[in-house]
Each structure stands twice: as C-alpha cells, then as structure tokens.
Amino acid sequence: MPGLVALDHVQLAMPAGGEDAARAFYTGLLGLPEVAKPPVLAARGGCWFESAAVKLHLGIEADFRPARKAHPALLVDDLAALGVLLGAAGHPVTPDDALPGTARGYVDDPFGNRIELIQA
C-alpha cells in the first residue's frame, strides 16, 4: 500500500505587504534562512523559509485571519534562551506545561499566527 514519506512544508498565511516583518521574525529571530520562491509563485508575494530540517512558507491571503489553533510545532535546542530573545523583540513566549516532561511554549508571529516551540 502506498504511504506518506515525510512532511514537505507547512504554509501559513500573512497579510499583503508583510514580507519584511516575516523576514525579521523567521530569519532574524528564529534563524530560518529565506529561499527564493519560483518566479511564477514569487509574483503572488509571500516568502519561503527553509533549513535542512524545516520548510515554512508564508503566503498572502486577501482576507487574512491569523491561525490561532492550527499551528506548526518547531523543535528548538534551547527554549529558555530563545524565549528571552523572542521576548526582548516583542514576541513573548507563553510557557505550557500541559505535557509532563515536555518543555514547550507558544509565540505569535508578527501576524498573530500561533507557533509552538518544543525543547528538543
């Protein structure tokens, strides 16, 4: 039976004109490098951020509403240090201890999309 192999990427929405704010957050704070979108897709706006382990794409949505429940969960190597960095930049991390033995928290991207951060 054919099956799933892996997750290729996660796409979040953002409002038109949000590319600079996305770059500041996803590259500047989270360290995800931006990659060029294919020319046919670049004309639509948005931006793609990709590393060897994470592919996160942001696309423009005309009637944008942030994702408050649906979210990507990103593994991080130092949740406490990242929390300090994000908080100092105006993106406080809300700790969550609902899963015993798992250090995790939530942060909103510049557009209000929920991002879960989990200590690897």
Secondary structure, DSSP 8 states (H G I E B T S, - for coil): ---------EEEEE-TT-HHHHIIIIIIIT---EE---HHHHTT--EEEE-SS-EEEEEE-TT----SSS--EEEES-HHHHHHHHHHTT---EEE-SSTT--EEEEE-TTS-EEEEEE-
